[in-house]
Amino acid sequence: MINKMVDLETWGKRAGCAIRSIGAVSFDPRGVPGQLGAEFYCNVSRESCEEIGLVVDESTKKWWEKQGEKAQAALIPDQRPVREAVAEFRAWFVKQRGIFIWSQGAGFDEPIISAVMEACGMTPPWKYWDVRDTRTAYDICEFSPFSVKRVGVAHHALHDARHQAICVQRAHACLRKNGGS
């Protein structure tokens, strides 16, 4: 499975913000919905992000205060320094033979994780032309991700990555069913 869905929980809304967690899952967008592969999950310490110049957005900080206890509690255990977390994610992507990186929207997760890697002195292991976006896939397939029941905790990076991967698989299945390729 050369496709990797990544989801981040962050302290901001744009490249240069501090991250809270990284979740990712291997999947085949044309595969059986729900059939997923290897996973990655890591919580990240805020302090380590700030030490390398990543910033915390006040409005995002306030937004987190309003989120559910389960989502907030999931971000506490086993926080790793950002350099370690990103190096581990990068190594996982390469070990899992990743080529395509997917995220929910073209302007959020991938640009943020790429900026964090660069702040840590690393280059992303994917090519810019291998970046994929769920929302474009949903639109092309005329698919609503809200039609898929969520499993797990919303705003948990790994749970969100799984959900997004399944939605892409379901979108492709709908496209095939309706005569697409």
MARROVO-319457 format. One line per 2 residues: number of its first residue (from 0); their letters; for each residue x, y, z of N, C-alpha, C. Coordinates in steps of 0.02 Angstrom, whole numbers, plus 50000, padded with zeros to 5 digits. Layout:
<bados>
NUM = a = X,Y,Z,X,Y,Z,X,Y,Z  ...
</bados>
This chain:
<bados>
0 = mi = 50042,49941,50000,50000,50000,50000,50044,50062,50000  50046,50095,49944,50090,50153,49936,50056,50220,49953
2 = nk = 49991,50217,49970,49954,50277,49989,49953,50282,50065  49967,50341,50091,49966,50354,50163,49921,50413,50178
4 = mv = 49873,50401,50222,49829,50455,50244,49859,50483,50308  49871,50548,50310,49898,50580,50370,49846,50628,50398
6 = dl = 49844,50631,50464,49802,50680,50499,49843,50708,50556  49838,50773,50566,49873,50806,50620,49823,50838,50667
8 = et = 49840,50839,50730,49807,50884,50778,49860,50938,50792  49838,51000,50791,49886,51055,50792,49867,51110,50841
10 = wg = 49913,51157,50848,49901,51218,50887,49889,51278,50841  49872,51265,50779,49861,51320,50732,49827,51294,50669
12 = kr = 49822,51340,50620,49786,51323,50559,49828,51329,50495  49891,51342,50503,49933,51350,50443,50004,51327,50455
14 = ag = 50040,51320,50400,50110,51299,50404,50148,51345,50452  50189,51315,50494,50226,51352,50545,50197,51345,50615
16 = ca = 50139,51313,50619,50108,51304,50686,50137,51242,50720  50132,51242,50786,50152,51185,50826,50102,51128,50815
18 = ir = 50126,51066,50820,50082,51009,50812,50073,50973,50879  50016,50940,50886,50000,50903,50947,50007,50827,50937
20 = si = 49987,50803,50878,49993,50731,50865,49994,50719,50790  50022,50661,50772,50026,50639,50702,49993,50570,50700
22 = ga = 49945,50562,50655,49915,50497,50644,49918,50481,50570  49931,50419,50553,49933,50400,50482,49915,50327,50474
24 = vs = 49890,50311,50415,49872,50242,50400,49886,50229,50326  49909,50168,50311,49918,50146,50242,49851,50122,50216
26 = fd = 49838,50135,50152,49775,50112,50123,49780,50112,50047  49733,50076,50017,49726,50075,49944,49662,50112,49928
28 = pr = 49665,50171,49896,49604,50209,49882,49553,50170,49840  49577,50122,49801,49533,50082,49760,49516,50015,49793
30 = gv = 49538,50006,49854,49528,49943,49890,49460,49937,49923  49451,49881,49956,49389,49867,49992,49383,49917,50049
32 = pg = 49327,49953,50053,49319,50002,50107,49328,49969,50176  49371,49999,50215,49386,49974,50282,49448,49930,50285
34 = ql = 49473,49910,50228,49534,49869,50227,49594,49917,50227  49624,49922,50286,49679,49969,50297,49743,49932,50315
36 = ga = 49799,49966,50311,49863,49934,50325,49897,49963,50387  49962,49967,50383,50004,49988,50439,49985,50058,50463
38 = ef = 49992,50069,50528,49973,50132,50559,50032,50164,50595  50026,50230,50604,50074,50269,50642,50036,50318,50686
40 = yc = 50058,50325,50749,50028,50375,50793,50081,50398,50843  50083,50464,50854,50130,50492,50902,50104,50559,50927
42 = nv = 50105,50568,50993,50091,50634,51022,50155,50674,51025  50149,50739,51022,50207,50784,51018,50202,50836,51073
44 = sr = 50259,50851,51104,50259,50901,51158,50259,50972,51128  50217,51013,51156,50211,51083,51135,50277,51120,51144
46 = es = 50309,51109,51200,50371,51144,51215,50424,51132,51162  50429,51069,51139,50480,51053,51089,50465,51088,51023
48 = ce = 50401,51097,51008,50382,51134,50947,50401,51207,50953  50387,51237,51010,50402,51308,51021,50477,51319,51021
50 = ei = 50517,51270,51044,50590,51277,51045,50619,51284,50975  50586,51257,50925,50612,51262,50856,50575,51316,50816
52 = gl = 50535,51357,50850,50504,51414,50818,50433,51403,50792  50403,51345,50805,50334,51334,50785,50289,51370,50834
54 = vv = 50233,51396,50811,50192,51441,50852,50124,51411,50871  50097,51438,50926,50031,51420,50951,49984,51478,50937
56 = de = 49930,51463,50902,49880,51513,50885,49829,51517,50942  49816,51577,50967,49770,51585,51024,49700,51561,51009
58 = st = 49675,51573,50948,49607,51550,50932,49603,51474,50931  49656,51441,50909,49658,51368,50909,49663,51342,50980
60 = kk = 49701,51375,51021,49707,51356,51092,49638,51359,51125  49600,51412,51111,49532,51418,51138,49486,51365,51110
62 = ww = 49494,51349,51046,49454,51297,51014,49465,51230,51050  49528,51214,51065,49544,51151,51100,49510,51148,51168
64 = ek = 49505,51204,51202,49473,51205,51268,49400,51184,51265  49369,51190,51207,49298,51173,51198,49288,51101,51172
66 = qg = 49342,51065,51158,49336,50998,51130,49324,50947,51185  49301,50889,51165,49283,50836,51211,49342,50811,51253
68 = ek = 49326,50785,51311,49377,50760,51357,49418,50703,51327  49385,50658,51289,49422,50602,51260,49474,50626,51210
70 = aq = 49455,50675,51169,49503,50701,51119,49561,50735,51154  49547,50774,51206,49600,50808,51242,49645,50759,51280
72 = aa = 49613,50710,51312,49651,50661,51352,49698,50619,51308  49677,50606,51247,49719,50565,51202,49784,50599,51184
74 = li = 49787,50665,51191,49847,50703,51172,49900,50707,51228  49883,50684,51287,49927,50691,51345,49982,50636,51349
76 = pd = 49964,50572,51344,50015,50521,51357,50071,50518,51305  50129,50498,51330,50186,50482,51286,50204,50537,51237
78 = qr = 50202,50600,51258,50221,50654,51213,50296,50649,51198  50312,50656,51134,50380,50651,51112,50405,50719,51088
80 = pv = 50470,50731,51091,50496,50792,51060,50480,50792,50985  50466,50850,50958,50443,50855,50889,50495,50826,50841
82 = re = 50559,50836,50853,50610,50809,50807,50606,50733,50804  50597,50701,50862,50591,50628,50864,50528,50605,50829
84 = av = 50473,50638,50845,50408,50618,50816,50409,50623,50740  50435,50677,50714,50437,50687,50641,50486,50639,50609
86 = ae = 50542,50627,50641,50591,50579,50613,50560,50509,50611  50523,50491,50663,50490,50425,50665,50436,50420,50611
88 = fr = 50397,50474,50603,50346,50473,50551,50378,50467,50482  50431,50505,50470,50465,50504,50406,50492,50433,50392
90 = aw = 50524,50403,50443,50551,50335,50436,50495,50284,50423  50438,50292,50457,50380,50248,50446,50357,50253,50374
92 = fv = 50349,50315,50349,50327,50326,50280,50372,50290,50231  50438,50297,50240,50486,50266,50196,50484,50190,50203
94 = kq = 50484,50165,50264,50483,50092,50276,50420,50060,50246  50365,50096,50249,50302,50071,50221,50296,50083,50146
96 = rg = 50351,50103,50116,50354,50115,50043,50303,50165,50019  50294,50218,50059,50247,50270,50041,50268,50309,49980
98 = if = 50220,50324,49938,50231,50368,49881,50182,50426,49885  50117,50410,49891,50065,50462,49892,50047,50479,49964
100 = iw = 50044,50544,49979,50023,50568,50045,49955,50602,50036  49907,50579,50074,49839,50605,50072,49825,50643,50136
102 = sq = 49781,50693,50131,49757,50728,50191,49689,50758,50176  49655,50778,50229,49588,50806,50224,49595,50880,50206
104 = ga = 49597,50895,50142,49605,50963,50119,49676,50975,50096  49683,51014,50044,49749,51026,50015,49791,51076,50055
106 = gf = 49759,51116,50097,49795,51170,50130,49809,51161,50203  49799,51101,50231,49809,51095,50303,49863,51044,50321
108 = de = 49846,50981,50328,49893,50932,50357,49959,50927,50320  49957,50917,50254,50020,50907,50217,50064,50969,50219
110 = pi = 50039,51029,50206,50084,51087,50212,50112,51097,50282  50072,51081,50333,50095,51089,50402,50150,51038,50418
112 = is = 50139,50974,50402,50190,50923,50418,50253,50936,50378  50246,50959,50316,50306,50975,50276,50345,51033,50308
114 = av = 50310,51084,50332,50344,51141,50365,50377,51119,50430  50345,51074,50467,50374,51049,50529,50438,51010,50513
116 = me = 50434,50967,50462,50495,50930,50442,50551,50978,50425  50536,51029,50386,50587,51078,50367,50615,51114,50428
118 = ac = 50572,51131,50476,50595,51164,50538,50641,51118,50578  50632,51052,50569,50675,51002,50602,50736,50984,50561
120 = gm = 50745,51016,50504,50803,51003,50461,50796,50941,50417  50733,50921,50404,50720,50862,50363,50681,50883,50300
122 = tp = 50686,50842,50249,50645,50852,50190,50590,50800,50191  50531,50817,50169,50477,50767,50164,50498,50710,50117
124 = pw = 50479,50648,50132,50499,50592,50090,50455,50583,50028  50406,50626,50019,50362,50622,49960,50377,50680,49914
126 = ky = 50359,50672,49851,50367,50725,49802,50305,50769,49803  50312,50832,49788,50255,50878,49790,50200,50856,49743
128 = wd = 50217,50822,49689,50165,50800,49642,50129,50736,49665  50151,50708,49722,50118,50648,49749,50072,50664,49807
130 = vr = 50056,50728,49817,50010,50749,49870,49938,50741,49845  49896,50711,49886,49826,50699,49868,49780,50729,49921
132 = dt = 49719,50745,49900,49671,50781,49942,49604,50745,49943  49579,50728,50001,49516,50692,50008,49457,50733,49980
134 = rt = 49455,50796,49995,49397,50837,49977,49387,50841,49901  49442,50843,49865,49437,50842,49792,49410,50775,49768
136 = ay = 49434,50721,49798,49409,50654,49780,49334,50649,49795  49313,50675,49853,49241,50672,49870,49200,50711,49819
138 = di = 49225,50769,49800,49188,50811,49753,49182,50777,49685  49237,50751,49660,49236,50718,49595,49188,50658,49595
140 = ce = 49187,50622,49651,49145,50563,49656,49074,50578,49679  49059,50642,49692,48994,50663,49719,48976,50622,49780
142 = fs = 49023,50621,49827,49018,50579,49887,49019,50623,49950  48976,50607,49998,48976,50643,50061,49010,50601,50115
144 = pf = 49065,50625,50144,49097,50588,50197,49053,50581,50259  49001,50623,50263,48956,50619,50320,48911,50558,50316
146 = sv = 48912,50524,50259,48872,50463,50252,48906,50403,50284  48968,50411,50306,49006,50356,50337,49007,50366,50413
148 = kr = 48984,50316,50449,48983,50320,50522,49055,50323,50548  49067,50371,50592,49133,50378,50623,49143,50326,50676
150 = vg = 49204,50300,50679,49224,50254,50732,49282,50287,50768  49280,50286,50834,49334,50316,50873,49317,50386,50894
152 = va = 49368,50422,50914,49362,50488,50942,49377,50541,50889  49331,50588,50880,49344,50644,50834,49401,50686,50862
154 = hh = 49444,50709,50819,49503,50749,50836,49557,50707,50871  49556,50642,50857,49611,50597,50874,49644,50583,50806
156 = al = 49707,50601,50798,49738,50599,50732,49735,50531,50698  49746,50477,50734,49743,50411,50702,49672,50392,50685
158 = hd = 49625,50405,50729,49554,50389,50715,49530,50429,50654  49549,50492,50650,49530,50534,50594,49561,50509,50528
160 = ar = 49626,50489,50531,49659,50463,50471,49624,50400,50446  49606,50355,50492,49570,50294,50472,49504,50313,50438
162 = hq = 49466,50358,50469,49401,50377,50442,49409,50407,50373  49457,50451,50364,49468,50483,50299,49487,50432,50246
164 = ai = 49529,50384,50264,49550,50333,50215,49489,50291,50194  49447,50272,50241,49387,50234,50225,49340,50275,50181
166 = cv = 49334,50339,50195,49291,50382,50154,49316,50386,50082  49382,50390,50072,49409,50391,50004,49394,50324,49969
168 = qr = 49402,50269,50006,49385,50204,49977,49311,50199,49958  49268,50225,50001,49196,50224,49987,49179,50269,49928
170 = ah = 49212,50327,49924,49201,50373,49868,49219,50338,49802  49275,50304,49801,49296,50269,49741,49247,50213,49724
172 = ac = 49224,50178,49775,49175,50124,49764,49111,50152,49733  49089,50211,49757,49029,50243,49728,49041,50263,49655
174 = lr = 49100,50287,49641,49117,50307,49573,49114,50246,49527  49143,50189,49548,49141,50127,49509,49069,50104,49498
176 = kn = 49030,50107,49551,48960,50084,49548,48919,50126,49498  48937,50190,49494,48900,50236,49450,48931,50241,49380
178 = gg = 48976,50195,49365,49003,50193,49297,49069,50228,49287  49101,50252,49340,49167,50284,49333,49221,50231,49333
180 = s = 49283,50253,49330,49338,50204,49328,49373,50195,49393
</bados>
